[in-house]
């Protein structure tokens, strides 16, 4: 018999409902920002692709918060083991700003 770790390494599709960690409704109600299993996503209300924000692996995100302009989403990341506030463009998924070098402690909420 041949024993392999392949089943453990294979991609796994899971119900997002079970792993939903945080949500943020767009200021106009037409988009939703979520975090599930430590990854951040932006959904359009009725159509369009789901857009993943941030790194694909190795970084966990939480507390998605739409900014008042409706174009950017703020997130807390644990990049490098330190909590960092990062801002992403909700259309391109590019990081536009990161508050690096600040000791934020354990962030509980973003206002």
C-alpha positions, 0 to 999 in steps of 0.5 A: 500500500502506498501512503501519501499526505496528498489528501491533507494537502489538497484544496478544501472547500468549506462552508463560509458560514461556519468560518465567518469571522467578521463583516462590514457593509459598504456605506451605500449597501452595495458591497460586503467586506468579510473575513473568513478563515483569516482571509479577507474578501469583497463581494458585490451585491448581485453580480461580479467576482469575489475579490480577495484582499491581502496575501493569499497565505501566511497572513491572517486578517480580521476586522474588515471596515469600509472607509467612508469613501466607499473605495477602500477597506481597512483590515488588521493583519498579523504580518510578521507577528505584529498587528498592523492596520492596512488599507486596501483598494476594494476594486483592485485589491492592492494595498494602498497604505500600511501603518507599519512600525506602530505598536497597536497592541491587540486591536479590538475594533476599528472606528 
